[in-house]
Amino acid sequence: MDDSRRIVALDEVPEDGSLLFTATVADGDERVEAILLRLTDGVVAYENYCQHWTDVRLDSGSGAALRNDELVCEKHGAYFEMDSGYCNFGPCEGATLEAVEIAVEDGAVYLADDRYAFEHLGPAADEDLSSGSRIGFSGS
């Protein structure tokens, strides 16, 4: 696998959390955040947003919330199966997280999804990682 597609060493993917990385869409300059999750038998990657509200990140920079073998959206309590990305509880029940194809070779994790080019570990630098609020307040 090409070194430019190397995300991280396999042993750097946490067993009890997520690892956030940024990729660039191959046919443009749009950035996409994705997360790596360690499974008992490998590693998976998903785009870093909830299927209920796509502006809500699952990992806001300090690791995604996990419960047993489920990824939890802390904004609305949706539960996603880590191995499939399938939402089995919450407001987006029945939806599936957008998978990002990866490969593990020689003890490293590589971005194998041709839709993206690996940019760097961590969040997209110019993005606001706060969950934000959909409620507006006005002063009097």
C-alpha positions in Angstrom: 0.0 0.0 0.0 1.2 3.5 -0.8 2.7 5.4 2.2 0.6 8.5 1.3 -2.5 6.5 2.2 -1.1 5.3 5.6 -3.3 6.6 8.4 -1.7 5.1 11.5 0.0 2.1 13.1 -2.5 -0.5 14.0 -1.5 -0.5 17.7 -2.3 3.2 17.9 -6.0 2.6 17.2 -7.5 2.6 20.7 -9.3 -0.5 21.9 -11.8 1.5 23.9 -12.4 4.6 21.8 -12.0 6.1 18.3 -9.3 7.7 16.3 -10.3 10.8 14.3 -8.7 11.6 10.9 -9.3 14.0 8.1 -9.4 13.1 4.4 -9.9 15.1 1.3 -12.5 14.2 -1.3 -10.6 12.9 -4.3 -12.4 15.0 -6.9 -12.4 18.3 -5.1 -11.0 20.1 -2.1 -13.8 19.3 0.4 -12.7 17.8 3.7 -14.3 14.8 5.4 -13.7 13.6 8.9 -13.7 9.9 9.7 -13.1 7.7 12.7 -11.3 4.4 13.1 -12.8 1.9 15.6 -11.1 -1.2 16.9 -13.1 -4.5 16.7 -12.1 -7.8 18.3 -11.2 -9.0 14.8 -10.0 -5.9 13.0 -10.6 -2.2 12.4 -13.5 -0.3 10.7 -13.9 3.3 9.6 -16.9 5.5 9.3 -17.5 9.1 8.3 -17.7 11.2 11.5 -21.3 12.2 11.6 -24.6 10.9 13.0 -27.3 9.8 10.5 -29.9 11.8 12.3 -28.3 15.2 11.9 -25.3 15.1 9.7 -23.8 18.2 11.3 -23.4 16.3 14.6 -20.1 14.6 15.0 -19.7 11.3 16.7 -16.1 12.1 17.7 -15.7 15.8 18.5 -12.0 15.5 19.0 -11.7 13.6 22.3 -13.0 10.2 21.2 -16.4 8.8 20.4 -18.6 7.4 23.1 -18.8 3.6 23.1 -20.9 1.2 25.0 -20.1 -2.5 24.7 -19.9 -3.0 20.9 -21.9 0.1 20.1 -21.0 3.6 19.0 -23.2 6.2 20.8 -24.3 9.6 19.4 -24.2 11.7 22.6 -26.4 14.4 21.0 -29.5 12.2 20.6 -28.7 8.8 22.1 -28.6 6.9 18.8 -26.7 3.5 19.1 -24.8 2.2 16.1 -23.3 -1.3 15.9 -19.6 -0.9 15.6 -19.0 -3.7 13.1 -21.7 -2.7 10.7 -22.6 0.9 11.4 -26.3 0.0 11.7 -28.4 2.1 14.0 -30.3 -0.2 16.2 -31.8 2.4 18.6 -32.6 6.1 18.4 -34.1 8.7 16.1 -32.3 7.3 13.1 -33.0 3.6 13.8 -32.6 1.6 10.6 -30.0 3.9 9.1 -26.4 2.9 8.6 -23.2 5.0 9.1 -21.3 5.8 5.9 -18.4 3.3 5.8 -14.9 4.4 4.7 -12.8 1.5 3.2 -9.6 0.8 5.0 -6.9 -1.9 4.8 -4.6 -3.3 7.4 -1.2 -4.4 6.1 2.1 -4.9 7.9 0.8 -3.5 11.2 -0.5 -0.3 9.7 -4.0 1.0 8.8 -4.3 2.5 5.3 -7.1 4.5 3.6 -8.2 2.1 0.8 -11.3 4.1 -0.2 -10.7 5.7 -3.7 -13.2 8.5 -2.9 -10.7 10.1 -0.5 -7.1 11.0 0.0 -5.6 10.9 3.5 -4.8 14.3 4.8 -3.9 14.1 8.6 -4.8 12.7 12.0 -7.2 14.7 14.0 -10.1 17.0 13.0 -10.4 19.2 9.9 -8.5 22.3 11.1 -11.0 24.9 9.8 -14.1 23.1 11.2 -15.9 24.0 14.4 -16.0 20.8 16.4 -18.7 21.9 18.9 -21.9 20.0 18.8 -23.6 23.3 18.6 -27.2 24.0 19.4 -30.2 24.2 17.2 -31.9 26.6 19.6 -31.3 30.3 19.0 -31.3 32.8 21.8 -31.8 36.5 21.3 -31.0 39.2 23.8 -33.4 41.8 24.9 
